[in-house]
Structures are given as C-alpha cells and as structure tokens.
Amino acid sequence: MPLRHTLALLTGLTTFALPLAAADGLPVAEAWQEDPTQVFAAADVDLDDLQWLARPVVVFANSPRDPAFIEQMEELEAGLDRLVDRDVIIIVDTDRDSDSDLRRQLRPRGFMLVLIGKDGQVKLRKPLPWTVRELSRSIDKMPMRQRELRDG
C-alpha cells in the first residue's frame, strides 16, 4: 500500500487499520519485492524472511496518533524513492498491547525507530524521528551497502 494512503488511514482512525498485501496470501517478502513502497504491520513480519533481502526500518509507537509517529511516517513518505533504492522495507507497530515478535525482540518504549541491516542485526535505535537523509547516510556507511554500490 502506498505510504501516502497509509498516512491518510493513520490520521483518520483511532486504531491502526492498515490493509496488507500479506493478507492477499503473499508472503511479506514477496509482496515487498512486488511493490517496495508498501508498509507492513509488524505482526505479519518475520525478520528471518527478510534476511539478505531487505533492510527493515521498524517504526514503533503506542498510538497511530503519536505526533512523533506521524512525523516519522511523513518523513519516510517524502524520501520513499531514496529508501527504495536502499532496499528498505517499512514496518510499523502502533499497538503497545501487541504481542508481535518484533515488539518482543526490540522492546520499544513509546516511539522508537529501528534500522536493521540485511544481516538481520540492529544497526541503530532512535527515540525520536529521523530524516531519510540521516537514515540514508547510516545505510550508505554499511559494508554491505558499500559492496552494493561497487558491484553496481
């Protein structure tokens, strides 16, 4: 689902209601490969399926109305082309009572942005929204991204 549509849903609803491509029977990794501009719910994502394929950016909040969450999603939308170029998959979890694997693994407290490398390791955690420029710079410094740039 395009990010701009997601933002309209998020700002218009009191609960997170994001239609997902995975609900159509496609595994998340396959759905993301078909359309890397989609946003996925953390409850539907298994990081092992994304290893060596994508760089997950996970955005946590206790509510879809959290101003930091809305700001982060607007920032991601504005730089979506740069994220697609860097094989980023956007994953969100705005339900503090969720029992998603990602919430259990990453243990957010309120808003948190997490960048995970293609190797499945956490590369950074931020308690405040980050710009796509900052994310891109962090990704571009990663050894695997350097190899991708060299190998064309």
Secondary structure, 3 states (H helix, E strand, C coil): CCHHHHHHHHHHCCCCCCCCHHHHCCCHHHHHHHCCCCEEEHHHCCHHHHCCCCEEEEEECCCCCCHHHHHHHHHHHHCHHHHHHCCEEEEEECCCCCCCHHHHHHCCCCCEEEEECCCCCEEEEECCCCCHHHHHHHHHCCHHHHHHHHHC
